[in-house]
Amino acid sequence: MTDFTLPTLKLTHAAVLTMLGAAVSKAEEIGQPQCIVIVDASGETLGEIRMNGAKFLSRKSALAKARTAASIMGRSDAIPADFRPHIASATQNAVTGLGGGLPIKVDGHVIGGIGVGSGSAEQDIAVGRAALAAIAAEDTGA
């Protein structure tokens, strides 16, 4: 290794499919159709689904939640409430403080984010946590 490179971890397509499957299963278990978006560490979408009955505009919030979690390397709802409108405005709504965005953290490295939307914040987080558990990613707390 030199001063000019860093080792990286990346989500595989198998991980993304496993996460989506686990998230859908949890959403079905709790009876709340969801929009689920998984992004890599740079915010690029790797996979997504809008379940039957999920609110179609929730796809936009799920994407913002996933990108926010990957960008801040933490939960999307960690952004202080007073700053949320300003950050949303400054980023053309690319960043949100809504609950339901979780970082995907493996071996101490944030390698992406998952955003879930269409239910309550608690439901969205539960679905996201099920996806993280499916690939043994670190859970950043309730």
Sequence and secondary structure as in RCSB ss.txt:
>XXXX:A:sequence
MTDFTLPTLKLTHAAVLTMLGAAVSKAEEIGQPQCIVIVDASGETLGEIRMNGAKFLSRKSALAKARTAASIMGR
SDAIPADFRPHIASATQNAVTGLGGGLPIKVDGHVIGGIGVGSGSAEQDIAVGRAALAAIAAEDTGA
>XXXX:A:secstr
  TT        HHHHHHHHHHHHHHHHHHT   EEEEEETTS EEEEEE TTS TTHHHHHHHHHHHHHHHTS 
GGGS TTTHHHHHHHTTTSS   S EEEEEETTEEEEEEEEESS HHHHHHHHHHHHHHTT B    
